Amino acid sequence: MEQLLEFETVSKKFGSKAALQGISLSVNPGRIVGLLGSNGSGKSTLMRIAAGLIRPDSGKVRVLGDEPGVQSKARVSFMPDKPQFESWMTVGEALNFQKDFFPDFDPDKSKRMLDFMKLSRKDKTSSLSKGMQERLQLTLALSRRASLYLLDEPIGGVDPVARDHILDALVEFYEEDSSVIVSTHLIADIERIFDEVLMIKDGSLVLREDVERIRLTSGKSVDQLFKEVYAEC
Ligand SMILES: Nc1ncnc2c1ncn2[C@@H]1O[C@H](COP(=O)(O)OP(=O)(O)OP(=O)(O)O)[C@@H](O)[C@H]1O
């Protein structure tokens, strides 16, 4: 089975600050993976390396079998934790921009997602609330027929009721033989959609486990286990 993402002892520093330290992991197709860690633990750095936006200082990264680059960017859909559309754009223009940029953009899927997210093409992006901006970000990312989706903190700004709705969208709209990595510290709210979790602390991977296995062997929720693992480290 082709692994969608592989990290082999990947490290990255910013100045003297080690953001990632010897991370090794792999992600198989058809999985929704939670990337869990507190503020500053290295989640965004890991995502940005996988998306090919920054390079590691050492270690090997393989995305769909190749080093991150033009080819992998065409098959990886990255949702950064800050809006990637310009403030002068309408929602429709932001979608057109995405369509022009990525050949795997699916207009029909984007239309269905817009309805689901209660967004209109005429809305000005500058007038959207933080939660609505996140809905648009997610619409842009999931409207592509990508092999790997990297979603960095997709629901931090939306209220708890809308969160459930957005998670349903995520499960409905991602491609089934693709995989999704979702970074978050809102574990209790999101854990129901995860197949497996990766927990990082201070740039190191401290746990990688199937969610089903966590529940069966420990009888704990991912949120409970996360609090325990972090208390021990
Ligand atoms: N461009 C940068 N320049 C300097 N330091 C950086 C840069 N990007 C990240 N860092 C540092 O690297 C560490 C990891 O940051 P990162 O953004 O990956 O964490 P995170 O888990 O995504 O945090 P959060 O949940 O707060 O978004 C932090 O100490 C951060 O200050």
PDBQT file of the ligand as one rigid body, heavy atoms in Angstrom, charges set to zero:
ROOT
HETATM    1  N1  LIG A 301       8.701  31.095  11.484  1.00  0.00    +0.000 N 
HETATM    2  C1  LIG A 301       9.101  30.899  12.744  1.00  0.00    +0.000 A 
HETATM    3  N2  LIG A 301      10.099  31.632  13.302  1.00  0.00    +0.000 NA
HETATM    4  C2  LIG A 301      10.512  31.401  14.555  1.00  0.00    +0.000 A 
HETATM    5  N3  LIG A 301       9.990  30.458  15.380  1.00  0.00    +0.000 NA
HETATM    6  C3  LIG A 301       8.991  29.715  14.897  1.00  0.00    +0.000 A 
HETATM    7  C4  LIG A 301       8.488  29.887  13.551  1.00  0.00    +0.000 A 
HETATM    8  N4  LIG A 301       7.493  28.986  13.350  1.00  0.00    +0.000 NA
HETATM    9  C5  LIG A 301       7.381  28.293  14.507  1.00  0.00    +0.000 A 
HETATM   10  N5  LIG A 301       8.264  28.725  15.427  1.00  0.00    +0.000 N 
HETATM   11  C6  LIG A 301       8.442  28.188  16.786  1.00  0.00    +0.000 C 
HETATM   12  O1  LIG A 301       8.485  26.773  16.708  1.00  0.00    +0.000 OA
HETATM   13  C7  LIG A 301       7.717  26.166  17.761  1.00  0.00    +0.000 C 
HETATM   14  C8  LIG A 301       6.612  25.307  17.156  1.00  0.00    +0.000 C 
HETATM   15  O2  LIG A 301       5.667  26.178  16.523  1.00  0.00    +0.000 OA
HETATM   16  P1  LIG A 301       4.384  25.648  15.759  1.00  0.00    +0.000 P 
HETATM   17  O3  LIG A 301       3.701  26.838  15.167  1.00  0.00    +0.000 OA
HETATM   18  O4  LIG A 301       4.777  24.551  14.853  1.00  0.00    +0.000 OA
HETATM   19  O5  LIG A 301       3.520  25.036  16.964  1.00  0.00    +0.000 OA
HETATM   20  P2  LIG A 301       1.955  24.668  17.014  1.00  0.00    +0.000 P 
HETATM   21  O6  LIG A 301       1.868  23.363  17.741  1.00  0.00    +0.000 OA
HETATM   22  O7  LIG A 301       1.360  24.726  15.662  1.00  0.00    +0.000 OA
HETATM   23  O8  LIG A 301       1.365  25.828  17.938  1.00  0.00    +0.000 OA
HETATM   24  P3  LIG A 301      -0.135  26.472  18.009  1.00  0.00    +0.000 P 
HETATM   25  O9  LIG A 301      -1.051  25.398  18.512  1.00  0.00    +0.000 OA
HETATM   26  O10 LIG A 301       0.026  27.579  18.992  1.00  0.00    +0.000 OA
HETATM   27  O11 LIG A 301      -0.469  26.941  16.623  1.00  0.00    +0.000 OA
HETATM   28  C9  LIG A 301       7.199  27.339  18.606  1.00  0.00    +0.000 C 
HETATM   29  O12 LIG A 301       8.077  27.519  19.689  1.00  0.00    +0.000 OA
HETATM   30  C10 LIG A 301       7.249  28.513  17.672  1.00  0.00    +0.000 C 
HETATM   31  O13 LIG A 301       7.456  29.729  18.392  1.00  0.00    +0.000 OA
ENDROOT
TORSDOF 0
